[in-house]
Amino acid sequence: MGQENYLKFLSRGFHTAYALGFLKNNRNYQFNYFVKRIVKKGDYVVDLGANLGYFSRIFSNIVGGGALYALSR
């Protein structure tokens, strides 16, 4: 499968489960849902250490007319 495709597979699986609400009752993913209450449309967000972009993708769907700056190494 290769590393790149494996990481894409994990990312798609996470975001699908997140969007469908399958992770809402899992303590490990509480913060992923919490950010939806503090980040609003039009906000500017800086995601330091974006890594695979799990939060970056969530933020990008929320900020709308704002901006997202994702920094990864």
NORQUITA-V978659 format. One record per backbone hydrogen bond with DSSP energy under -0.5 kcal/mol. NH is the residue of the N-H (numbers start at 1). CO is the residue of the C=O. If there is no record, write none. Layout:
[[NH | CO] [NH | CO]]
This chain:
[[6 | 2] [7 | 3] [8 | 4] [9 | 5] [10 | 6] [11 | 7] [12 | 8] [13 | 9] [14 | 10] [15 | 11] [16 | 12] [17 | 13] [18 | 14] [19 | 15] [20 | 16] [21 | 18] [22 | 17] [23 | 17] [24 | 21] [26 | 23] [27 | 25] [29 | 26] [30 | 27] [33 | 29] [33 | 30] [34 | 30] [35 | 31] [36 | 33] [37 | 34] [38 | 34] [39 | 35] [40 | 38] [42 | 63] [43 | 40] [45 | 67] [47 | 45] [47 | 69] [48 | 46] [49 | 71] [50 | 47] [50 | 71] [53 | 50] [57 | 53] [58 | 54] [59 | 55] [60 | 56] [61 | 57] [62 | 58] [62 | 59] [63 | 59] [64 | 60] [66 | 63] [67 | 43] [69 | 45] [70 | 68] [71 | 47] [71 | 69] [72 | 70]]
